């Protein structure tokens, strides 16, 4: 399964994207970018902030990218299994997803 994190540092603007083989790596990368954006905000690097970000997964049946929704992963055990999120991996990614959503 393929995942992609995307980030638009200033809306309107170009999207930065990177693909990953697993959800955890995609979320970790996005988290790092968001942490850097918070650093820039705290240190007044940019004049204003209007950014957007997310993680999507590739559905090979539909041949389309779909949003990874935290709410779905919280309760949908089949989706967690499909994404390869075992019990311990889910515990690790859950906190990181919550950080991204703050």
C-alpha positions in Angstrom: 0.0 0.0 0.0 1.2 3.5 -0.8 0.8 6.6 1.3 1.5 10.2 0.5 1.9 13.2 2.8 1.2 16.6 1.3 1.8 20.1 2.6 1.0 23.6 1.3 3.1 26.1 3.3 1.1 29.1 2.1 -2.3 29.1 0.5 -2.5 29.8 -2.4 0.7 28.0 -3.3 2.3 24.9 -4.6 1.9 21.6 -2.8 4.9 19.7 -1.4 4.4 15.9 -1.6 6.3 12.7 -0.7 5.3 9.1 -1.0 5.9 6.4 1.6 5.5 2.7 1.9 3.7 2.9 5.3 1.4 5.2 7.2 3.7 5.7 10.2 6.6 7.1 8.1 4.2 9.5 6.2 2.8 10.8 9.5 6.2 11.2 11.0 7.4 13.2 8.0 4.3 15.4 8.1 4.7 15.9 11.9 8.3 17.1 11.3 7.1 19.6 8.7 4.4 20.9 11.0 6.9 21.2 13.9 9.1 23.3 11.7 6.1 25.4 10.6 5.3 26.0 14.3 9.0 27.0 14.9 8.7 29.5 12.0 5.5 30.9 13.5 7.0 31.2 17.0 10.0 33.0 15.6 8.1 35.2 13.1 9.9 33.9 10.1 6.9 34.4 7.8 4.6 37.4 7.7 1.4 35.2 8.0 0.3 31.6 8.0 -2.3 29.9 5.9 -1.2 26.4 5.4 -2.8 23.0 4.8 -1.6 19.4 5.1 -2.7 15.8 5.1 -2.0 12.2 4.4 -3.6 10.1 1.7 -3.5 6.5 0.7 -3.7 4.9 -2.8 -6.6 2.7 -3.5 -5.4 0.3 -6.2 -9.0 -0.8 -6.9 -10.4 2.7 -7.5 -7.0 4.0 -8.8 -7.4 7.1 -6.7 -5.9 8.8 -3.6 -8.1 9.0 -0.5 -7.7 10.9 2.8 -6.5 9.0 5.8 -9.0 10.1 8.4 -8.0 9.7 12.1 -11.7 9.1 13.0 -11.8 6.1 10.7 -8.6 4.6 12.1 -9.7 5.1 15.7 -12.6 2.7 15.3 -12.2 0.8 12.0 -10.1 -2.3 12.8 -10.3 -3.6 9.3 -8.8 -0.4 7.9 -6.0 -0.6 10.5 -5.3 -4.1 9.4 -5.4 -3.0 5.7 -2.8 -0.2 6.5 -0.6 -2.7 8.3 -1.1 -1.1 11.7 -0.6 -3.8 14.3 -1.4 -3.2 18.0 2.0 -1.6 18.9 2.3 0.4 15.7 -1.2 1.8 16.2 -0.2 3.0 19.7 2.8 4.8 18.2 0.9 6.4 15.3 -2.2 7.3 17.4 -0.3 9.9 19.4 1.5 11.3 16.3 -1.8 11.6 14.4 -3.3 13.5 17.4 -0.3 15.9 17.2 -0.9 16.5 13.5 -4.6 17.2 14.1 -4.0 19.8 16.9 
